[in-house]
Amino acid sequence: PGIAINSARCMACYACFMACKDEHCGWDTPLSRAQPELGQYWMNIKEWERGDNPRRVKTATVPTPCNHCADPKCVKAAKDGAVYKRPDGVVIIDPDKAVGQKQIVGACPTGAVFWNEALQLPQKCTMCAELLDDPNYPGFEPRCVEACPNQALVFGDLADPDDPINKLIAANKVTPVAGIEKANVVHLNIPQTFLAGTVAYPKELEEVCIGAKVKVTGEDGAVYETETNWAGDWEVEDLPREKSWKVEISFPGFKPVVYENERTDHDHYVGITYLEQE
């Protein structure tokens, strides 16, 4: 089993987060001790603000549970088989054998393992395997997936090429977390960086320019093209980080404008471009 998490569809409603808490707080399961109500986020919603100018600010949200890695570092860090990978790929922390093994927490590259001080126990997402193992459970998918109202989380069989989850993955951009290429949780469309700006006619006209052509060329020769919208704004999203870009703006009857060495060290708004007539 696996979960595809499409960040482009996440609207930060926290339904998956609350469903996880509802399932795991307050009681033990066959595979885990109860999740504390505070301090642990087996489904963690990572959010950050994007943009370096108030004229263009966006947010990104990435639901982030345990990746259930193909080659789990937590398994290697554990002693006496305290963390194990099931035949179906789900990674489980044994709630009895793992007592006292705090090194398991530090081994996780995504920070998905938490330390329960009261129980002296590392804990994390089980992909609701206790439900998947129950033949009487009608949903046959993790609670976080059940709760998502926008299909940002999709559950399926990663080994079946005809399963809808694999068609979803093939149709979108896979964006690994912490460099983890193979896992039972597949992240899609996590944003990288954007370049954006606004184009206007000569400043004294106080009028934005609709339909101006914008060409963005990378240091490796990659080219992205767009045009300004009804508000005179343009944006090129999902550019590789820490690269240098050339921005060319053109509109019939006006002098072209070129910006050299615009950087994507962060999400960047290049400013308002005021055109001059030829």
N, C-alpha and C positions, 0 to 999 in steps of 0.2 A: 504493500500500500504506500501511497505517497500523497502529498499535498502540494499543489501549485498555488503560489501566492502572487497575485497580480497587483502590484502596487498602484498601477494606473487606475484600478477600480476601487481602491480603498478610500473611504470617505471619513475615516477616523471616527466612526460611530461607537467603537469600543464594544460592539455586541460580542465579538469573539472573545475579548478579554473577560467580559462578565460571564459568558457561558463557561469558560474555563474555571473561573472562580466558583461558579455554581456547582460544577461537577466535582471539584477536588477539595474545596474548603469544608472543614467541619467533620470529615470522616475519612477513614483509610479505605483504600481499594486493594484488591489482591496484588497490585504491582507497585503501590506507593503508600507512604504515609500522607496524612492530610496536609494540603498546602496551607501555610499560614495565610491569614486574611491580609496581612500587611507585609511588605518587604520582599515578596516574591512575585514574579511575573512570568509564569510559564508560557503565556502568550503576551509578549511585550510589544507594545505599539511604539515604535521609534518614530519621533517627529522632529523635524527641524525646519527653520525658516530659511528660505532661499532668496538671494538677491542682495545687492549692495547699494540700492537706491530706493527710496520710498515709492518712486513711480513704477517700479516693477518688483513686487514682492510676492513670492509664492510659498507654499508649504509642501513638504513631502511627508508621507506617512508610509511606514513599512512594518506590517505585522511580522513579528520575529519570534517564533518558537524555537525549540531545539531543532537543529537541521537533520538529526538522525543520519549522521554522516556515513558514507560508505567505509571510511577508514577513521573511526572515531578516536580522537586523542584522549578522550575521557576513559575509554576502555584500556588504553595503554598505561594511563596513569594509575588506574585502580589496582588494588592488590586482592588476591584470592577470588578473582572473578566477580568483584563487587559491581562492576558495570559490564553488561554483556549485550551483544547484538543478536536479536532473534533471527530465525531463518527468513522472516518477511522483511527484515531490514530495520525494524523498530529497535531503538537503543533504550535499554532499561537500566536504571540504577536499583540494585537489590537493596531494599530498605533495611535488611538485617545485616548483610555483609559490609555495607558501606558506612556503617556507624564509625565515626572518628576519622574518616578519610577525607580531610579537607582539601588535600591536593587535587582531588577530582574537580573541584570548583575552578581552580586556576588553570586547569588543562584545557578548558573549553575556549576556543578562539572567538566565539561570538558572545560570551557572557551569558549563556543560556542556562547555566547550572548555578543554583543558589544554595547558601549554607543556612541550615536550620539550627540556630544556636541552642535552642531548647532541647532538641533531639540529637544534636551533634551529628547531623546527617546532611549530605548533599542531596538536592532534589531538583527535578526538572520535569518538563513535558513528557508524557508517556504516549503521545498521539492517541490518547484514550484507548489504548490497546485492551484495557480491561473490558471496554464495551465491544470492541471489534471481536474479542474472543467469546462473547456471549451470544449464542445462537438465538436467544429470545429478544435480543436488542433490535428493534425494528429499523432504526436509521442506518446502521452499518456505515457510519462515518463519524469522525471526531466531532465533539460538541461545538468546537470553534467553527467548523465548516457548516454545520447545521444552522448556526446562528447568523451567519453572514447574510445580510439582505441584498448584497450587491454583486454576489458571485466573485468577490475578490479572492476567496478561498475555494478551491475545487479539489475534491478528493477522488482518487481513482487508483487503478492498477498500473504502475509504471512499467511493468513487464509486458503488458498487453498493448501492442502497437495500435489496436483499434479502439482502445479506451479513449473517451473524450478528453481525459487529462493530457494524453500525449499529443492529441491534435491541438489542444490549447497551447502547449509548450512549443510545438513546432511553428505556430502562427505568431509567436511573440518573441521578444528579446530576453534571453536568459541572462540574468545579472547575478552572478554568484556573490554570496556574502562572505567576507573574510577570505576570499580566494578559494573557497570550498567548491570544487567543480562537480563532485559526485555526492549526492545525498538524496534522502527520501523526501526532503522538502526542497522544492525548486522555486527560486525567486524569479519573478518576471518583471521587467520594466521599472526597476529601481532607477530613478533619474540620476544622470550624471551632472552636467553643468549646462547652463544656457548663456547665450549672448542675446541681448535685446536692445532695442532703441526706439526712438520716435523720429519721424520725418515730418517737417513742416515747410510751407512755402516761406518766402522772405519774412523775417521776424515781424516787420511792421504790419503784415496782413493778418497776423494772429489766426492762421488757418492751417490745419493739418493736411498732409498730403496722403491721399488714398491711392493705392496701387503702385507706389514706387517700388522698383525692383531692388532686391538686396541679395548680394552674392557674398558668401562667406567661404574663404579658401584657407585650408589648414597648411601647416608647414610640411605636411606629407603629401600635399596635393589634393586632399579630399575637398570636394566642393558641395556646398549646401546652398540652395536658392529658395527664396521666399519673397513676399511682397507685403507692403503695409496694409493694415486693415482699415476699417471705417474710422478708427480713432488715430490713424497715422502710426500705429505701433507695429513693430515687427519683432519676431523672436525665432531663434533657431535653438531647438531643445536637444538635449541628450548628446552634447558634444564631449569628446574625451577630455579628461582633466589635465591641467598643467601643460597646455599647449598654446602656441601662438597662432593668431588668425588674422587674416586680412579681410576687411569688410569694405565692400564696394556698393555704393548707393547711386542709383540712376533714375531719372524721370525725364520724359521728353520735354525739350525746351529749357532744361536747366543744366547747370554744370554738374558733372559727376563728383561725388565726394568719396574719398578713400581714407580709411583708418588702417594704419599699419600696426602690427604687433599688439592686437587686442588679446588679452590673456584669459584663459579659463582656469586660473588657479582657484576661482570661486565663481558663482553665478554672477554675471556682470552685465550691467546696464551701461551702454556706451554714451548715453545722453540724447539730447534733442539735436537733430541735424537740421539746420535752416538752409534751404536751397537758395542758390543764386541763379538768376536768369542768364542764359548764354548771350 
